[in-house]
Amino acid sequence: MQLTGFAGRVALLTGAAGGIGAALVRLLDEAGCTVVATDRQVPDVSGTRARAFALDVTDSAAVDALVDQVEAGIGPIGLAANVAGVLHVGEVTATADADWRRVFAVNADGVFHVGRALARVMSPRRQGAIVTVSSNAAGVPRHGMAAYAASKAAATMFSRCLGLELAPLGIRCNIVAPGSTLTPMQTGMWQDERGAERVIAGSLETYKAGIPLRKLATPEDIAHAVMFLLSEQAGHVAMSDLYVDGGATLRG
């Protein structure tokens, strides 16, 4: 089955500089979208037809301005994916106020800023699809990841609430919840070359289950899930939270 509903549409993407975001830029471009790729620094979109912009999702005025700029100069935004995210690892007693606020500013506030701006322009047209890339940590406690997990849980519930408000207008909002994925965010937590092996096996000491599929996700695995939820083939899917983690959380 070939996914449809992309050709000629404008797709806005945050967190496009690497990992899942970069994979999604390529897939959206190949599907025929006019891709607006954003990140804190202008992302490298060489090899694609994507348009690249710097965007700090923690700045609501900057988000509003970028959406207005795209709508006026490129075209109506029909598809969007919130991929921008940051990680903080540390036990709660060692988490500083600044660490907590930084993680929430990107992972939760950023999704709010982008979602609100898109709702304003999509609502009069009564069409559109938005996907938020959250995390399986939003639904399962993680030792030493309270700030990250809490911020992703906030982003997930915001996206579902936004989806409830927009569904009567024909606008679909959904969530993809990845597990451990081969990105710099993941590998940056590894102590040595056995990092992948340890993640797959899980950890009794930190109450973390392993991965039943016995492998890590690739950025493309997650990007393909986002593509499905943006596509016409997911036309009756709204407010869903799709876990793409190789079975690690033992839930759907």
ChimeraX attribute file (.defattr): number of C-alpha atoms within 10 A of each C-alpha:
attribute: neighborCount
match mode: 1-to-1
recipient: residues
	/A:1	4
	/A:2	7
	/A:3	14
	/A:4	15
	/A:5	17
	/A:6	21
	/A:7	13
	/A:8	13
	/A:9	19
	/A:10	22
	/A:11	27
	/A:12	27
	/A:13	26
	/A:14	29
	/A:15	27
	/A:16	30
	/A:17	22
	/A:18	19
	/A:19	20
	/A:20	25
	/A:21	27
	/A:22	22
	/A:23	19
	/A:24	28
	/A:25	30
	/A:26	21
	/A:27	18
	/A:28	27
	/A:29	19
	/A:30	15
	/A:31	18
	/A:32	16
	/A:33	23
	/A:34	25
	/A:35	29
	/A:36	26
	/A:37	26
	/A:38	29
	/A:39	22
	/A:40	16
	/A:41	14
	/A:42	15
	/A:43	22
	/A:44	18
	/A:45	20
	/A:46	10
	/A:47	8
	/A:48	15
	/A:49	16
	/A:50	21
	/A:51	18
	/A:52	20
	/A:53	18
	/A:54	15
	/A:55	20
	/A:56	19
	/A:57	28
	/A:58	21
	/A:59	15
	/A:60	17
	/A:61	13
	/A:62	16
	/A:63	21
	/A:64	17
	/A:65	13
	/A:66	20
	/A:67	21
	/A:68	18
	/A:69	12
	/A:70	17
	/A:71	14
	/A:72	10
	/A:73	9
	/A:74	14
	/A:75	15
	/A:76	18
	/A:77	23
	/A:78	23
	/A:79	27
	/A:80	24
	/A:81	29
	/A:82	25
	/A:83	29
	/A:84	26
	/A:85	22
	/A:86	15
	/A:87	19
	/A:88	17
	/A:89	16
	/A:90	15
	/A:91	12
	/A:92	13
	/A:93	7
	/A:94	10
	/A:95	16
	/A:96	11
	/A:97	8
	/A:98	9
	/A:99	17
	/A:100	17
	/A:101	15
	/A:102	18
	/A:103	22
	/A:104	25
	/A:105	19
	/A:106	23
	/A:107	31
	/A:108	28
	/A:109	22
	/A:110	25
	/A:111	30
	/A:112	22
	/A:113	19
	/A:114	26
	/A:115	23
	/A:116	16
	/A:117	19
	/A:118	23
	/A:119	19
	/A:120	12
	/A:121	18
	/A:122	21
	/A:123	16
	/A:124	9
	/A:125	13
	/A:126	14
	/A:127	18
	/A:128	25
	/A:129	27
	/A:130	28
	/A:131	28
	/A:132	26
	/A:133	30
	/A:134	31
	/A:135	26
	/A:136	25
	/A:137	22
	/A:138	21
	/A:139	18
	/A:140	14
	/A:141	14
	/A:142	18
	/A:143	16
	/A:144	17
	/A:145	17
	/A:146	20
	/A:147	24
	/A:148	26
	/A:149	26
	/A:150	21
	/A:151	26
	/A:152	28
	/A:153	21
	/A:154	20
	/A:155	27
	/A:156	28
	/A:157	16
	/A:158	18
	/A:159	27
	/A:160	21
	/A:161	14
	/A:162	21
	/A:163	26
	/A:164	16
	/A:165	14
	/A:166	21
	/A:167	20
	/A:168	11
	/A:169	16
	/A:170	18
	/A:171	24
	/A:172	28
	/A:173	29
	/A:174	24
	/A:175	28
	/A:176	25
	/A:177	22
	/A:178	25
	/A:179	22
	/A:180	24
	/A:181	22
	/A:182	17
	/A:183	14
	/A:184	10
	/A:185	15
	/A:186	16
	/A:187	15
	/A:188	11
	/A:189	11
	/A:190	13
	/A:191	8
	/A:192	9
	/A:193	9
	/A:194	9
	/A:195	14
	/A:196	18
	/A:197	13
	/A:198	12
	/A:199	19
	/A:200	19
	/A:201	15
	/A:202	16
	/A:203	12
	/A:204	9
	/A:205	7
	/A:206	10
	/A:207	11
	/A:208	17
	/A:209	16
	/A:210	22
	/A:211	21
	/A:212	15
	/A:213	12
	/A:214	15
	/A:215	18
	/A:216	19
	/A:217	19
	/A:218	15
	/A:219	19
	/A:220	19
	/A:221	17
	/A:222	24
	/A:223	25
	/A:224	16
	/A:225	21
	/A:226	25
	/A:227	21
	/A:228	16
	/A:229	25
	/A:230	29
	/A:231	17
	/A:232	15
	/A:233	15
	/A:234	16
	/A:235	15
	/A:236	9
	/A:237	15
	/A:238	22
	/A:239	19
	/A:240	17
	/A:241	23
	/A:242	20
	/A:243	23
	/A:244	21
	/A:245	26
	/A:246	19
	/A:247	16
	/A:248	21
	/A:249	19
	/A:250	13
	/A:251	11
	/A:252	9
